[in-house]
Amino acid sequence: TEIIIAVGLIVGFFNPKVGYFSGILALLTFITTLSFLATTPNTWKMVDGVLITNFFLLKDIVFISISLLVIEHNKKHI
């Protein structure tokens, strides 16, 4: 699924409609992945009195903002 969305984002450089819908699908994918912070056991732990998480999942915050930029950019051209 992620590979198909990535191909759609690349095609979106040439076809704004494909880019728009691929941006929406990417946004949904990253929101779902980010929800793992709340639903996966042992994601949060205490280290030296500080609550930390698996930082690999936090990359999705950046990808959510990129997906929003792709959606906004391509919405103008539809």
Secondary structure, DSSP 8 states (H G I E B T S, - for coil): -HHHHHHHHHHTTT-HHHHHHHHHHHHHHHHHHHTHHHHSTT-EEEETTEEEE-GGGGHHHHHHHHHHHHHHHHHTT-
